[in-house]
Amino acid sequence: MSLAIVRSAALLGVDGFPVTVEVHVGQGLPGFTVVGLPDASCREARDRVRAAVLANELTWPDRRITVNLAPSGLRKVGAGLDLAIAVAVLAADDPTRGASRLEGLEGLAFLAELGLDGALRTVPGTLPMVRALSSAGVVVVAPDAAREARLVGGPEVRPVASLLDLVRALRGQAPWPDPEEPPPPPPPPPPLDLADVRGQRIARFGLEVAAAGGHHLLMVGPPGAGKTMLARRLPGLLPPLDHETSLEATAIHSAAGLELPPGGLVDRAPFRAPHHSASAVSLVGGGSVRMRPGEISLASGGALFLDEMGEFPASVLDQLRQPLEEGVIRVCRAEARATMPARFLLVAAMNPCPCGAPDGPASCRCTDAARLRYARRVSGPVLDRFDLRLTLDRVDHDEVLSATPGECTTVVAERVARVRNRAAGRGVRCNAELTRPQLDLEAPLSDEAGRLLDHTLRVGRLSARGLGRVRCVARTLADLADLGPVIDAETVSMAVELRVDPALTQLRMAG
């Protein structure tokens, strides 16, 4: 046989796509050519594969070897095709030269990187790539990747430790190996407790509302007010992910090459907190060579925390506008396009000015130009997407030294879960996803509440988007208070005050 065809897969963004590896071994000067839009790491397979074959005392064909990776219109990135190329080369080699023929390749797919000693290694994106091979009968992976690959629940997963073990099984010289899987990583630490926060009663309530309804939250206050401390306790309030969202989050983390939890499945809400020096590509995803998921995709199903949001470049923050509305990010490049999930809860914290004005506006040392430049970092469209906007002051020293803690995370999380369950009964994950027709059905306004909203809109305190967002927040407030289906004026007034913060309004006017 001079031609062999083997199945594998590659990664594009957070999705896998099947790849057919075609290998031809023919007459000519010895050489190894890979075609079909391979990237640099994929082209280097010629050196890894040859070294692995020779290290395992297998026969390497000293002839002209041509490898085609189909479809040729999509770029192949990474070393995940190494094993498939090695198997195809051995299968295409002429068996009359002393080697036994590799049998039964039709229903098999191969997905692993090869070490120079022939050891199989896991590759990023195993879960989405195995999902792309759902029509295959068996997928061969490295032992480290077996737990993740089995999450798909489709083809049979066979872990193999080395190329030699695989070749012996394919030639019928030995049974299929059953290597021991490595022990799972240690469990993550427990979430931080909300009881550690002293004071800030309004901010604690705003955090609870944000977690319960999925409403984006912005906190503005001087250094030491507790903004970061509050935000980092948000993961403990969010409920566990449902199965579909867990698989999606696991696929995203796998595509990014991040370590997965002990069970292999990301079942806790992710929490991402990029530094304010993050680039636009690192935040939204993409790249010139490989389409990598960004922070907004890694936070999908959970929360994205932007600490010191006033230090982020305005051009970076403005790229959040479309994902916040649609829940996806569409990355378009010259060679490829990818659509990645981006359904996240945005929580941001910033100072009132560059110096922070720790003792109030009277202590501010910033020039008018510095305050203007700082305020312009957060554009009006970005600010309008925050449903909750809170101004925090420094906690009184008596509250800081108080020995009486507030409610713990467990108690607040129970209320959050109850509100989320009610939202699920309305057909959405959280109240922030309610549409206008759903609001008319699930959150009708009383006559007085309707007049209040009409007045608020007419005097310019709300935008058209803000009108719908206030109604969603009011529905969450009513659910937390166990009120009836009709939203009264008091609840609407509270939702408006949580959105239209006077201090933040002045900040925008200064910009």
GULONU-807761 format. One record per residue (C-alpha): residue number from 1; residue in one letter; x, y, z. Coordinates in nm, 3 decimals. Example, Ala and Ser with C-alpha at 12.3 -4.5 7.8 and 13.67 -1.06 7.14 Angstrom:
// GULONU-807761
i  aa  east  north  up
1  A  1.230  -0.450  0.780
2  S  1.367  -0.106  0.714
***
This chain:
// GULONU-807761
i  aa  east  north  up
1  M  0.000  0.000  0.000
2  S  0.142  0.341  -0.098
3  L  -0.155  0.548  0.019
4  A  -0.318  0.556  0.364
5  I  -0.606  0.766  0.494
6  V  -0.652  0.827  0.867
7  R  -0.902  1.043  1.060
8  S  -0.816  1.313  1.310
9  A  -0.932  1.662  1.408
10  A  -0.807  2.018  1.455
11  L  -0.922  2.322  1.644
12  L  -1.074  2.650  1.525
13  G  -1.156  2.886  1.809
14  V  -1.343  2.671  2.061
15  D  -1.482  2.426  1.803
16  G  -1.319  2.122  1.654
17  F  -1.344  2.016  1.292
18  P  -1.259  1.676  1.138
19  V  -0.936  1.642  0.943
20  T  -0.853  1.367  0.696
21  V  -0.482  1.281  0.698
22  E  -0.375  1.140  0.361
23  V  -0.022  1.000  0.331
24  H  0.142  0.886  0.009
25  V  0.473  0.701  0.012
26  G  0.621  0.682  -0.335
27  Q  0.935  0.677  -0.545
28  G  1.175  0.965  -0.539
29  L  1.438  1.124  -0.325
30  P  1.369  1.071  0.049
31  G  1.172  1.361  0.184
32  F  0.875  1.460  0.400
33  T  0.628  1.724  0.283
34  V  0.315  1.842  0.467
35  V  0.051  2.031  0.268
36  G  -0.299  2.154  0.351
37  L  -0.232  2.483  0.534
38  P  -0.031  2.355  0.831
39  D  0.110  2.610  1.073
40  A  0.471  2.603  1.192
41  S  0.409  2.360  1.481
42  C  0.212  2.132  1.250
43  R  0.489  2.132  0.986
44  E  0.738  2.034  1.255
45  A  0.551  1.701  1.282
46  R  0.793  1.563  1.023
47  D  1.075  1.574  1.279
48  R  0.870  1.454  1.578
49  V  0.708  1.168  1.386
50  R  1.033  1.039  1.236
51  A  1.213  1.051  1.571
52  A  0.923  0.872  1.745
53  V  0.908  0.597  1.481
54  L  1.283  0.530  1.495
55  A  1.293  0.548  1.876
56  N  1.041  0.264  1.892
57  E  1.247  0.054  1.647
58  L  0.982  0.073  1.377
59  T  1.063  0.091  1.006
60  W  1.081  0.438  0.858
61  P  1.026  0.450  0.480
62  D  1.329  0.611  0.316
63  R  1.122  0.730  0.023
64  R  0.924  1.032  -0.081
65  I  0.646  1.099  0.180
66  T  0.366  1.346  0.107
67  V  0.112  1.431  0.378
68  N  -0.210  1.611  0.285
69  L  -0.435  1.756  0.556
70  A  -0.789  1.793  0.425
71  P  -0.983  2.017  0.408
72  S  -0.701  2.223  0.266
73  G  -0.889  2.554  0.306
74  L  -0.869  2.561  0.688
75  R  -0.544  2.622  0.872
76  K  -0.427  2.333  1.092
77  V  -0.273  2.453  1.417
78  G  -0.083  2.261  1.682
79  A  0.067  1.917  1.723
80  G  -0.256  1.720  1.763
81  L  -0.217  1.557  1.420
82  D  0.119  1.393  1.505
83  L  -0.025  1.055  1.595
84  A  -0.252  1.039  1.292
85  I  0.040  1.126  1.061
86  A  0.261  0.860  1.220
87  V  -0.005  0.590  1.186
88  A  -0.075  0.689  0.826
89  V  0.296  0.681  0.736
90  L  0.336  0.331  0.883
91  A  0.017  0.215  0.712
92  A  0.124  0.352  0.373
93  D  0.468  0.190  0.388
94  D  0.503  -0.117  0.169
95  P  0.444  -0.424  0.392
96  T  0.665  -0.637  0.166
97  R  0.964  -0.464  0.325
98  G  0.922  -0.671  0.638
99  A  0.663  -0.481  0.840
100  S  0.320  -0.622  0.922
101  R  0.021  -0.434  0.786
102  L  -0.177  -0.207  1.015
103  E  -0.537  -0.330  1.018
104  G  -0.877  -0.185  1.102
105  L  -0.808  0.186  1.055
106  E  -1.146  0.259  0.900
107  G  -1.335  0.317  1.225
108  L  -1.047  0.473  1.419
109  A  -0.945  0.834  1.478
110  F  -0.621  0.951  1.637
111  L  -0.563  1.263  1.844
112  A  -0.236  1.319  2.029
113  E  0.104  1.483  2.013
114  L  0.409  1.259  1.986
115  G  0.717  1.292  2.200
116  L  1.055  1.208  2.050
117  D  1.049  0.881  2.245
118  G  0.709  0.787  2.101
119  A  0.507  0.882  2.410
120  L  0.157  1.018  2.349
121  R  0.082  1.358  2.495
122  T  -0.244  1.545  2.539
123  V  -0.322  1.851  2.327
124  P  -0.537  2.157  2.397
125  G  -0.897  2.129  2.281
126  T  -0.937  1.754  2.328
127  L  -1.307  1.779  2.418
128  P  -1.423  1.986  2.116
129  M  -1.204  1.784  1.881
130  V  -1.341  1.451  2.007
131  R  -1.690  1.599  1.967
132  A  -1.604  1.671  1.602
133  L  -1.516  1.301  1.563
134  S  -1.853  1.180  1.692
135  S  -1.905  0.963  1.383
136  A  -1.587  0.765  1.452
137  G  -1.616  0.435  1.634
138  V  -1.300  0.472  1.842
139  V  -1.079  0.772  1.924
140  V  -0.723  0.705  2.042
141  V  -0.587  0.967  2.282
142  A  -0.309  1.006  2.538
143  P  -0.378  0.874  2.890
144  D  -0.380  1.230  3.028
145  A  -0.665  1.321  2.792
146  A  -0.888  1.016  2.849
147  R  -1.096  1.168  3.130
148  E  -1.169  1.479  2.925
149  A  -1.238  1.287  2.603
150  R  -1.498  1.066  2.772
151  L  -1.706  1.370  2.869
152  V  -1.837  1.385  2.512
153  G  -2.019  1.054  2.550
154  G  -1.991  0.969  2.180
155  P  -1.718  0.743  2.039
156  E  -1.528  0.491  2.246
157  V  -1.211  0.641  2.393
158  R  -0.898  0.427  2.405
159  P  -0.600  0.574  2.587
160  V  -0.258  0.457  2.470
161  A  0.072  0.545  2.633
162  S  0.314  0.504  2.340
163  L  0.330  0.467  1.964
164  L  0.479  0.119  1.996
165  D  0.186  -0.005  2.206
166  L  -0.055  0.132  1.947
167  V  0.124  -0.026  1.651
168  R  0.135  -0.366  1.820
169  A  -0.239  -0.347  1.887
170  L  -0.313  -0.244  1.528
171  R  -0.098  -0.528  1.392
172  G  -0.270  -0.779  1.616
173  Q  0.054  -0.858  1.800
174  A  -0.084  -0.752  2.141
175  P  -0.419  -0.660  2.294
176  W  -0.523  -0.300  2.320
177  P  -0.333  -0.142  2.613
178  D  -0.513  -0.021  2.923
179  P  -0.276  0.231  3.081
180  E  -0.347  0.387  3.417
181  E  -0.483  0.737  3.401
182  P  -0.291  0.997  3.602
183  P  -0.445  1.105  3.932
184  P  -0.677  1.404  3.909
185  P  -0.545  1.744  4.017
186  P  -0.629  1.861  4.370
187  P  -0.972  2.021  4.413
188  P  -0.989  2.399  4.392
189  P  -1.001  2.598  4.716
190  P  -1.345  2.684  4.855
191  P  -1.491  3.019  4.749
192  L  -1.428  3.326  4.962
193  D  -1.694  3.403  5.224
194  L  -1.910  3.714  5.202
195  A  -1.911  3.726  5.582
196  D  -1.554  3.859  5.564
197  V  -1.687  4.191  5.432
198  R  -1.758  4.446  5.702
199  G  -2.008  4.721  5.632
200  Q  -2.105  4.817  5.276
201  R  -2.465  4.704  5.322
202  I  -2.583  4.857  4.993
203  A  -2.290  4.714  4.800
204  R  -2.350  4.367  4.946
205  F  -2.712  4.390  4.840
206  G  -2.610  4.507  4.491
207  L  -2.378  4.207  4.460
208  E  -2.664  3.977  4.559
209  V  -2.895  4.134  4.301
210  A  -2.627  4.101  4.034
211  A  -2.575  3.732  4.111
212  A  -2.946  3.655  4.136
213  G  -3.050  3.827  3.813
214  G  -2.732  3.819  3.606
215  H  -2.716  4.199  3.601
216  H  -2.390  4.375  3.516
217  L  -2.250  4.567  3.814
218  L  -2.020  4.870  3.835
219  M  -1.874  4.985  4.167
220  V  -1.703  5.322  4.204
221  G  -1.523  5.422  4.521
222  P  -1.192  5.526  4.675
223  P  -0.910  5.278  4.743
224  G  -0.984  5.054  5.040
225  A  -1.361  5.078  5.013
226  G  -1.390  4.702  4.949
227  K  -1.472  4.692  4.577
228  T  -1.228  4.413  4.491
229  M  -1.305  4.224  4.811
230  L  -1.674  4.219  4.723
231  A  -1.622  4.119  4.361
232  R  -1.398  3.825  4.449
233  R  -1.678  3.680  4.663
234  L  -1.915  3.667  4.369
235  P  -1.822  3.310  4.254
236  G  -1.953  3.167  4.581
237  L  -2.294  3.324  4.517
238  L  -2.338  3.193  4.163
239  P  -2.518  2.858  4.127
240  P  -2.350  2.549  3.975
241  L  -2.360  2.526  3.596
242  D  -2.616  2.307  3.425
243  H  -2.487  2.017  3.215
244  E  -2.501  2.195  2.879
245  T  -2.326  2.506  3.010
246  S  -2.069  2.286  3.187
247  L  -1.979  2.112  2.861
248  E  -1.953  2.447  2.685
249  A  -1.731  2.595  2.957
250  T  -1.516  2.280  2.961
251  A  -1.470  2.297  2.583
252  I  -1.363  2.662  2.609
253  H  -1.114  2.595  2.888
254  S  -0.981  2.293  2.702
255  A  -0.935  2.494  2.381
256  A  -0.742  2.755  2.581
257  G  -0.517  2.487  2.727
258  L  -0.621  2.553  3.087
259  E  -0.615  2.285  3.354
260  L  -0.954  2.126  3.409
261  P  -1.109  2.040  3.750
262  P  -1.057  1.696  3.910
263  G  -1.365  1.545  3.744
264  G  -1.274  1.693  3.408
265  L  -1.595  1.896  3.389
266  V  -1.612  2.268  3.467
267  D  -1.925  2.266  3.684
268  R  -1.858  2.580  3.889
269  A  -1.915  2.926  3.745
270  P  -1.584  3.057  3.604
271  F  -1.439  3.379  3.740
272  R  -1.187  3.568  3.528
273  A  -1.004  3.884  3.635
274  P  -0.764  4.008  3.364
275  H  -0.514  4.282  3.439
276  H  -0.589  4.627  3.302
277  S  -0.291  4.596  3.067
278  A  -0.471  4.318  2.876
279  S  -0.486  4.367  2.500
280  A  -0.805  4.364  2.298
281  V  -0.719  4.023  2.148
282  S  -0.655  3.867  2.488
283  L  -0.990  4.001  2.607
284  V  -1.218  3.913  2.314
285  G  -1.016  3.632  2.155
286  G  -0.855  3.568  1.819
287  G  -0.492  3.584  1.718
288  S  -0.285  3.598  1.402
289  V  -0.192  3.228  1.400
290  R  -0.432  3.046  1.627
291  M  -0.790  3.146  1.708
292  R  -0.774  3.139  2.087
293  P  -1.070  3.212  2.316
294  G  -1.036  3.537  2.506
295  E  -1.122  3.625  2.863
296  I  -1.486  3.697  2.780
297  S  -1.524  3.343  2.645
298  L  -1.337  3.188  2.937
299  A  -1.580  3.372  3.167
300  S  -1.886  3.242  2.978
301  G  -2.133  3.096  3.223
302  G  -1.967  3.286  3.507
303  A  -1.830  3.633  3.577
304  L  -1.570  3.867  3.428
305  F  -1.419  4.112  3.678
306  L  -1.249  4.425  3.547
307  D  -1.063  4.574  3.841
308  E  -0.943  4.932  3.794
309  M  -1.165  4.963  3.487
310  G  -1.063  5.327  3.449
311  E  -0.712  5.208  3.362
312  F  -0.825  4.989  3.071
313  P  -0.780  5.156  2.730
314  A  -1.108  5.288  2.595
315  S  -1.058  5.095  2.270
316  V  -1.041  4.769  2.468
317  L  -1.351  4.842  2.678
318  D  -1.556  4.938  2.373
319  Q  -1.502  4.591  2.227
320  L  -1.724  4.452  2.504
321  R  -2.033  4.626  2.371
322  Q  -2.146  4.369  2.114
323  P  -2.069  4.057  2.326
324  L  -2.262  4.204  2.619
325  E  -2.568  4.238  2.396
326  E  -2.553  3.913  2.198
327  G  -2.375  3.667  2.428
328  V  -2.127  3.564  2.156
329  I  -1.813  3.709  2.000
330  R  -1.757  3.676  1.626
331  V  -1.386  3.694  1.547
332  C  -1.309  3.751  1.180
333  R  -0.960  3.724  1.036
334  A  -0.828  3.703  0.682
335  E  -0.784  3.325  0.696
336  A  -1.062  3.213  0.929
337  R  -1.370  3.312  1.125
338  A  -1.486  3.180  1.458
339  T  -1.791  3.234  1.678
340  M  -1.725  3.182  2.048
341  P  -1.961  3.199  2.348
342  A  -1.948  3.512  2.564
343  R  -2.241  3.494  2.808
344  F  -2.085  3.642  3.118
345  L  -2.176  3.861  3.413
346  L  -1.963  4.174  3.400
347  V  -1.849  4.322  3.731
348  A  -1.622  4.626  3.726
349  A  -1.457  4.846  3.986
350  M  -1.292  5.183  3.947
351  N  -1.182  5.487  4.145
352  P  -1.372  5.817  4.116
353  C  -1.057  5.979  3.969
354  P  -0.692  5.882  3.904
355  C  -0.578  5.967  4.258
356  G  -0.879  5.797  4.415
357  A  -0.977  6.093  4.635
358  P  -0.965  5.879  4.953
359  D  -1.117  6.148  5.175
360  G  -1.381  6.271  4.932
361  P  -1.381  6.518  4.641
362  A  -1.218  6.787  4.855
363  S  -0.899  6.579  4.880
364  C  -0.869  6.517  4.503
365  R  -0.525  6.612  4.365
366  C  -0.608  6.547  3.998
367  T  -0.609  6.820  3.738
368  D  -0.920  6.885  3.532
369  A  -0.750  6.734  3.227
370  A  -0.660  6.416  3.421
371  R  -1.017  6.375  3.546
372  L  -1.153  6.433  3.196
373  R  -0.914  6.178  3.044
374  Y  -1.001  5.924  3.316
375  A  -1.376  5.968  3.270
376  R  -1.351  5.922  2.895
377  R  -1.203  5.574  2.937
378  V  -1.556  5.445  3.002
379  S  -1.774  5.549  2.709
380  G  -2.144  5.619  2.738
381  P  -2.246  5.301  2.550
382  V  -2.036  5.085  2.784
383  L  -2.172  5.257  3.095
384  D  -2.527  5.215  2.965
385  R  -2.481  4.838  2.969
386  F  -2.434  4.830  3.348
387  D  -2.769  4.753  3.513
388  L  -2.639  4.831  3.862
389  R  -2.411  5.126  3.940
390  L  -2.304  5.179  4.298
391  T  -2.091  5.442  4.470
392  L  -1.898  5.307  4.769
393  D  -1.752  5.512  5.052
394  R  -1.484  5.402  5.291
395  V  -1.614  5.184  5.572
396  D  -1.643  5.347  5.913
397  H  -1.368  5.232  6.150
398  D  -1.626  5.098  6.396
399  E  -1.762  4.865  6.130
400  V  -1.412  4.756  6.029
401  L  -1.332  4.655  6.387
402  S  -1.674  4.504  6.450
403  A  -1.674  4.140  6.556
404  T  -2.024  4.085  6.419
405  P  -2.002  3.943  6.065
406  G  -2.267  3.989  5.800
407  E  -2.454  3.711  5.624
408  C  -2.232  3.432  5.500
409  T  -2.205  3.321  5.139
410  T  -2.413  3.007  5.196
411  V  -2.719  3.201  5.316
412  V  -2.704  3.455  5.031
413  A  -2.637  3.182  4.773
414  E  -2.961  3.008  4.874
415  R  -3.161  3.322  4.791
416  V  -2.972  3.360  4.464
417  A  -3.049  2.998  4.369
418  R  -3.417  3.050  4.444
419  V  -3.434  3.349  4.210
420  R  -3.241  3.162  3.941
421  N  -3.483  2.870  3.965
422  R  -3.775  3.108  3.913
423  A  -3.602  3.249  3.606
424  A  -3.555  2.897  3.470
425  G  -3.931  2.849  3.503
426  R  -3.970  3.150  3.274
427  G  -3.749  2.989  3.010
428  V  -3.429  3.190  3.070
429  R  -3.109  3.136  3.267
430  C  -3.153  3.460  3.462
431  N  -3.386  3.759  3.468
432  A  -3.138  3.974  3.275
433  E  -3.221  3.765  2.965
434  L  -3.594  3.843  2.972
435  T  -3.715  4.002  2.648
436  R  -3.979  4.273  2.617
437  P  -4.266  4.026  2.546
438  Q  -4.153  3.810  2.836
439  L  -4.140  4.113  3.067
440  D  -4.495  4.207  2.971
441  L  -4.601  3.855  3.065
442  E  -4.379  3.781  3.367
443  A  -4.330  4.131  3.511
444  P  -4.637  4.347  3.441
445  L  -4.625  4.695  3.592
446  S  -4.881  4.850  3.819
447  D  -5.035  5.176  3.696
448  E  -4.826  5.382  3.936
449  A  -4.507  5.196  3.840
450  G  -4.581  5.256  3.472
451  R  -4.626  5.629  3.531
452  L  -4.298  5.641  3.726
453  L  -4.104  5.475  3.446
454  D  -4.267  5.702  3.188
455  H  -4.162  6.011  3.386
456  T  -3.809  5.879  3.436
457  L  -3.772  5.819  3.064
458  R  -3.913  6.158  2.967
459  V  -3.675  6.354  3.193
460  G  -3.378  6.174  3.038
461  R  -3.265  5.965  3.335
462  L  -3.299  5.645  3.130
463  S  -3.220  5.540  2.775
464  A  -3.446  5.310  2.576
465  R  -3.214  5.022  2.667
466  G  -3.215  5.133  3.029
467  L  -3.594  5.115  3.040
468  G  -3.590  4.743  2.967
469  R  -3.294  4.680  3.198
470  V  -3.470  4.854  3.489
471  R  -3.771  4.628  3.441
472  C  -3.544  4.322  3.451
473  V  -3.380  4.444  3.773
474  A  -3.723  4.516  3.921
475  R  -3.824  4.158  3.847
476  T  -3.516  4.034  4.032
477  L  -3.585  4.263  4.328
478  A  -3.944  4.136  4.346
479  D  -3.823  3.774  4.334
480  L  -3.577  3.834  4.617
481  A  -3.853  3.990  4.826
482  D  -4.104  3.714  4.737
483  L  -4.348  3.968  4.591
484  G  -4.623  3.885  4.347
485  P  -4.607  3.891  3.967
486  V  -4.706  4.259  3.937
487  I  -4.419  4.505  3.986
488  D  -4.514  4.797  4.209
489  A  -4.382  5.154  4.205
490  E  -4.157  5.108  4.508
491  T  -3.970  4.820  4.343
492  V  -3.933  5.015  4.018
493  S  -3.804  5.317  4.211
494  M  -3.540  5.100  4.380
495  A  -3.433  4.954  4.043
496  V  -3.398  5.306  3.899
497  E  -3.190  5.426  4.194
498  L  -2.961  5.123  4.164
499  R  -2.899  5.212  3.798
500  V  -2.893  5.593  3.798
501  D  -2.631  5.669  4.062
502  P  -2.587  6.045  4.113
503  A  -2.209  6.025  4.159
504  L  -2.166  5.823  3.840
505  T  -2.392  6.061  3.651
506  Q  -2.164  6.348  3.754
507  L  -1.861  6.144  3.645
508  R  -2.008  6.103  3.298
509  M  -2.101  6.472  3.278
510  A  -1.743  6.559  3.365
511  G  -1.631  6.344  3.070
***
